Amino acid sequence: MFIIKILRYLLGYVKFSCEGGFIERFINLTSREGLNVWDTEKHGEVMTACTPVKHYKKMRAIAKKTRVRLRVRERHGLPFWLHRYRKRRGLLVGLLVFFVFLAFMSNFVWTVEVKGNVTIPQTVIVETLEELGLKSGSFKPSLDLDSIKDSLILKVPKLSWVGMQTNGSKVTVNVKERVMPPEMVPDDSPCNIIASKTGQIRSMTVYDGQAVLKVGDTVAKGDIIVSGVVEDKQGKSTFKHARAQVVAQTVNEYKVKLVMNETVSKPTGKVVTRRYLRLFGEKLPLFIATKLEGDYDVQVSEGRPKLLGLELPFSIHTRVYTEMAREEVSYTEEEAEANARKKLENIEKTELANIKILDKSFEKTEENGELLLKATYLCEEDIAIHEQIFLNS
């Protein structure tokens, strides 16, 4: 659809109206003659539509035959624009030079976009691509994208797959991260089940190994609960990969400290915007530089202008400076406690996400202008973890 719009613009088209006579017959005859018509609309006895310039000329004979009155409403496209400015040769020459410049600049890479990374920082992938020669300003015909893909996987071991797609002067790098297996004791290695936390055992199911503790016992972090060393009736010891589920009642404590009086930065309302033209990896200022006095918060963005839907081979780098003023803020005890509880709620959602909370209590203290809120959570959770038994050979 986009290509069709470009062709229509380059060849030129008109929006016309027709009324009177036999409009239905007029439409049938234009269709039979293979004349292209689009955006047809009818308002009462008047119909409007669009058609290429050369097709409109052929419609005149059909309109005369069907007694339909044609009238050009609008003219669109490059031919009409050139005709309007035909006497301004400098403008036409400049336009020609501009399109030649665009054609030349399209041989360079201006944007490198990385997609698909989650744990690997964007900067790591971008900097590695720059080392391999893929960066803003690179000459596209000289790039071996297949070789760059293979080298990127070797240099960033956490990547399992890399795909590259070129769209004009933009290269999109799609990546998939390697799923690293968790560190686990191999199934064929002997191990004990130990406690990941201190608590009281509420239930225990032993699948393999010899239980050292029982339900109701108190266990400290790191204590052996199920041993991988099993003795038979004859006193002979064998080593096994112990397996068990051990649910214990645990106590988890978290503390949040908030200052009752603090200095914060707030915007004053003064905003300064500065734009740069990024070309060949260089930033050219589009403003008259003046020194900024005071503290500013900076937001950076970058966009690529478009012409007729096509991205131009340069970008506009924008920096928005928001002036900030430091201000003393005081919180009441109720406000400070409410903020502390919000932070504790976030801790619950992360640290205790998959743990059953039986009860919770809060203890609040205030000293030297600081509010300390301690939360104690009584929980039930599986505390069984594996600890490998290393045998001396």
C-alpha positions in Angstrom: 0.0 0.0 0.0 2.9 2.4 0.8 4.5 1.7 -2.5 1.3 2.4 -4.3 1.0 5.8 -2.5 4.6 6.7 -3.5 3.9 5.8 -7.2 0.7 7.9 -7.2 2.5 10.8 -5.8 5.4 10.6 -8.3 3.0 10.2 -11.3 0.5 12.8 -10.1 -3.2 12.4 -9.6 -6.4 14.5 -9.4 -9.5 14.5 -7.2 -12.5 15.2 -9.4 -16.2 15.4 -9.2 -18.9 14.3 -11.7 -22.6 15.2 -11.7 -25.5 15.1 -14.1 -26.1 12.6 -16.9 -25.7 8.9 -16.3 -23.1 8.5 -13.5 -23.6 4.8 -13.1 -23.0 4.2 -16.8 -19.9 6.5 -16.6 -18.5 4.4 -13.8 -19.1 1.1 -15.7 -17.4 2.5 -18.9 -14.4 3.7 -16.9 -14.0 0.3 -15.3 -14.4 -1.4 -18.7 -11.6 0.8 -20.2 -9.3 -0.2 -17.3 -9.1 3.3 -15.8 -8.0 3.4 -12.2 -10.4 5.2 -9.7 -10.2 5.2 -5.9 -11.6 6.9 -2.8 -15.0 7.1 -4.5 -17.7 9.0 -2.5 -21.2 10.1 -3.4 -22.9 13.2 -1.8 -26.4 13.5 -3.1 -26.2 13.8 -6.9 -22.4 14.5 -6.9 -19.7 11.8 -6.9 -16.1 12.5 -6.1 -13.1 10.2 -6.7 -9.3 10.2 -7.4 -7.6 9.1 -10.6 -4.1 9.4 -12.2 -3.6 12.4 -14.5 -3.4 10.4 -17.7 -6.6 8.4 -16.9 -8.5 11.6 -16.2 -7.7 12.8 -19.8 -9.2 9.6 -21.1 -12.3 10.0 -19.0 -13.4 13.2 -20.8 -14.6 11.2 -23.9 -16.6 8.9 -21.6 -18.1 11.8 -19.8 -19.2 13.4 -23.0 -20.8 10.2 -24.1 -22.7 9.7 -20.8 -23.5 13.5 -20.5 -21.6 13.7 -17.2 -19.9 17.0 -16.2 -16.4 16.5 -14.9 -14.5 19.0 -12.7 -11.1 18.9 -11.1 -11.3 19.6 -7.4 -7.7 19.0 -6.2 -4.3 18.3 -7.8 -1.7 16.2 -6.0 1.7 14.8 -6.7 5.2 15.7 -7.9 4.4 16.8 -11.4 2.1 19.6 -10.1 4.6 20.6 -7.5 7.4 20.8 -10.2 5.1 22.8 -12.5 4.3 25.3 -9.7 8.0 25.9 -9.0 9.3 25.4 -12.6 10.7 29.0 -12.7 12.7 28.5 -9.5 15.6 26.6 -10.9 17.6 26.9 -7.7 14.9 25.2 -5.7 14.7 22.3 -8.3 18.5 22.0 -8.3 18.6 21.9 -4.5 15.8 19.3 -4.5 17.8 17.2 -7.0 21.0 17.5 -4.9 19.0 16.6 -1.8 17.7 13.4 -3.3 21.2 12.5 -4.6 22.5 13.1 -1.0 19.7 10.8 0.4 20.6 8.1 -2.1 24.3 8.3 -1.1 23.6 8.4 2.6 21.3 5.4 2.4 24.5 3.3 2.0 25.3 4.0 5.6 23.9 2.6 8.8 22.3 5.3 11.0 20.4 3.3 13.5 21.2 0.1 15.3 18.3 -1.2 17.4 18.7 -4.2 19.7 15.6 -6.2 20.7 15.0 -9.3 22.8 17.6 -8.8 25.6 16.2 -9.1 29.2 19.1 -9.6 31.6 22.0 -8.5 29.3 22.4 -4.7 29.5 21.8 -2.9 26.2 25.1 -1.1 26.4 27.0 -4.5 26.5 25.5 -5.6 23.2 25.8 -2.2 21.5 29.5 -1.7 22.5 30.3 -5.2 21.3 28.6 -4.5 18.0 30.7 -1.3 17.7 33.9 -3.3 18.2 32.8 -5.6 15.4 32.2 -2.7 13.1 28.4 -2.3 13.2 27.6 1.2 14.5 26.0 4.5 13.4 27.9 5.7 10.3 29.1 2.2 9.1 29.3 1.7 5.4 26.7 -1.0 4.6 28.4 -2.7 1.6 31.5 -3.3 3.7 29.6 -5.1 6.5 29.5 -8.9 6.7 26.5 -9.3 8.9 26.8 -13.1 9.0 30.3 -12.8 10.4 29.2 -10.1 12.9 26.3 -12.4 14.2 28.7 -15.3 14.8 31.3 -13.1 16.5 28.6 -11.5 18.7 27.5 -14.9 20.1 31.2 -15.7 20.8 31.9 -12.4 22.6 28.6 -12.4 24.6 28.3 -16.0 25.8 24.9 -15.4 27.4 23.4 -15.1 23.9 22.0 -18.2 22.2 20.8 -16.7 18.9 21.3 -13.5 16.9 19.3 -12.3 13.9 19.9 -9.1 11.9 17.4 -7.3 9.6 18.3 -4.4 7.4 15.6 -1.8 6.6 17.0 1.1 4.7 19.6 2.7 7.0 18.4 0.9 10.1 19.7 -2.4 11.3 17.6 -4.3 13.8 19.5 -6.9 15.9 17.1 -9.5 17.4 18.7 -11.6 20.2 17.7 -14.5 22.4 19.4 -15.1 25.7 20.7 -18.4 26.8 18.7 -20.0 29.6 21.4 -20.9 32.1 20.6 -24.0 34.1 20.4 -23.5 37.9 23.3 -24.8 39.9 22.1 -28.2 41.2 23.7 -31.2 42.6 23.7 -33.9 39.9 21.2 -36.7 40.5 24.1 -39.3 40.6 26.0 -37.4 43.3 25.5 -38.1 47.0 24.1 -35.2 49.0 22.4 -34.2 52.2 19.3 -32.1 52.7 20.1 -29.1 54.9 18.0 -26.2 56.2 18.0 -23.0 54.2 16.6 -21.1 57.2 16.2 -21.4 60.9 12.7 -22.7 62.0 10.5 -25.4 63.4 9.7 -28.4 61.2 5.9 -28.7 60.6 5.9 -31.5 58.1 8.5 -33.7 56.4 8.3 -36.1 53.5 11.5 -38.1 52.9 11.8 -39.7 49.4 15.4 -40.9 49.7 18.1 -40.8 52.5 18.0 -41.1 56.3 16.1 -38.6 58.4 18.2 -37.0 61.1 15.4 -34.7 62.5 11.7 -35.2 62.9 8.5 -33.1 62.9 8.4 -30.6 65.8 12.2 -30.3 66.0 13.8 -26.8 65.8 16.5 -26.5 63.1 19.1 -23.9 62.5 20.2 -22.7 59.1 22.7 -25.1 57.6 21.7 -28.1 59.9 21.4 -31.5 58.2 17.8 -32.6 58.1 18.1 -35.7 55.9 21.4 -37.4 55.5 22.7 -39.0 52.3 24.7 -41.5 54.4 22.5 -44.4 55.0 23.4 -47.4 57.3 21.9 -50.8 56.8 21.3 -53.4 59.6 24.8 -54.7 59.3 26.2 -51.2 59.9 27.4 -50.8 56.3 27.2 -47.2 55.0 26.0 -46.3 51.5 25.9 -42.8 50.0 22.7 -41.6 48.3 21.3 -38.5 46.7 18.9 -37.5 49.5 15.5 -36.1 48.5 12.9 -34.6 50.8 10.3 -31.9 51.2 10.6 -30.1 54.6 8.0 -27.5 55.5 9.0 -25.4 58.5 7.6 -22.5 60.4 10.0 -19.6 60.0 10.3 -16.0 61.1 11.4 -13.3 58.6 12.2 -9.8 59.8 12.6 -6.7 57.6 13.4 -3.1 58.7 12.6 0.1 56.9 14.1 3.4 58.1 12.7 6.8 57.0 14.0 10.3 57.7 11.3 12.6 59.1 13.0 15.7 57.6 14.8 15.6 54.3 15.9 17.7 51.4 14.3 16.9 48.1 14.6 18.3 44.6 11.5 19.8 43.0 11.1 21.4 39.5 10.9 25.2 39.4 9.1 25.3 36.1 12.0 26.4 34.0 12.7 24.0 31.1 15.5 24.4 28.5 15.5 22.2 25.3 18.6 21.7 23.3 18.7 19.8 20.0 21.7 18.2 18.1 22.0 16.9 14.6 23.6 13.4 14.8 25.5 12.7 11.6 28.3 10.2 11.0 28.4 9.5 14.8 29.0 13.2 15.6 26.6 15.6 17.3 26.2 19.1 15.8 24.5 21.6 18.0 21.4 23.3 16.6 21.4 26.0 19.2 23.5 28.9 20.5 25.3 27.5 23.6 24.8 29.3 26.9 25.9 28.1 30.3 23.2 26.7 32.5 23.4 27.8 36.1 21.9 25.7 38.9 20.8 22.1 39.1 19.0 20.4 36.2 17.4 17.1 35.6 18.1 15.9 32.1 15.9 13.7 29.8 17.4 12.5 26.6 15.6 11.3 23.5 16.5 10.7 19.9 14.3 10.5 16.8 14.8 10.2 13.1 12.9 12.6 10.8 10.8 11.1 8.0 10.1 12.3 4.4 7.1 10.7 2.6 7.1 7.9 5.2 10.9 7.2 4.7 13.4 7.7 7.5 16.1 10.2 6.7 19.8 9.2 7.2 20.3 11.4 10.3 18.8 11.8 13.7 17.8 14.6 16.0 19.2 14.2 19.5 17.1 16.1 22.1 18.1 17.0 25.6 15.4 18.6 27.9 16.8 20.3 31.0 14.4 20.8 33.9 15.7 23.2 36.6 15.4 21.7 40.1 15.4 23.5 43.4 16.3 21.8 46.7 13.6 22.1 49.3 13.2 21.0 52.9 10.3 18.6 53.4 9.0 17.4 56.8 6.8 14.4 57.3 4.4 13.7 60.1 4.7 10.5 62.0 1.6 9.1 60.2 2.9 10.1 56.7 6.3 8.5 57.4 4.7 5.3 58.7 2.4 5.1 55.6 5.5 5.4 53.3 7.3 2.8 55.3 4.4 0.3 55.1 4.3 0.8 51.3 8.0 -0.2 51.1 7.3 -3.2 53.3 4.4 -4.2 50.9 6.9 -4.2 48.0 9.2 -6.4 50.0 6.3 -8.8 50.6 5.6 -9.0 46.9 9.3 -9.8 46.1 11.0 -11.5 49.0 7.9 -13.4 50.2 6.1 -13.9 46.9 5.9 -17.8 47.0 5.8 -18.1 50.8 2.7 -18.7 53.0 2.4 -15.8 55.5 0.7 -17.0 58.7 0.9 -13.8 60.7 2.7 -10.5 60.7 3.3 -7.8 63.3 4.9 -4.3 63.2 7.1 -2.4 65.7 7.6 1.3 65.3 10.3 3.4 66.9 11.3 7.0 66.4 14.7 8.4 67.3 16.8 11.4 66.2 14.4 12.4 63.5 14.2 8.9 62.0 11.3 6.5 61.9 12.2 2.8 62.1 9.5 0.3 61.2 10.3 -3.4 61.8 8.0 -6.0 60.3 8.0 -9.6 61.6 6.4 -12.3 59.4 5.5 -15.8 60.7 5.6 -18.0 57.6 5.5 -21.6 56.4 7.9 -22.5 53.6 10.0 -25.4 52.2 13.5 -25.0 53.7 15.0 -28.1 52.1 18.1 -27.5 49.9 20.8 -29.9 48.7 24.4 -30.0 49.9 26.8 -32.2 48.0 28.8 -34.8 49.9 32.4 -34.8 48.6 34.1 -38.2 48.8 37.8 -38.6 49.2 39.1 -40.8 46.4 
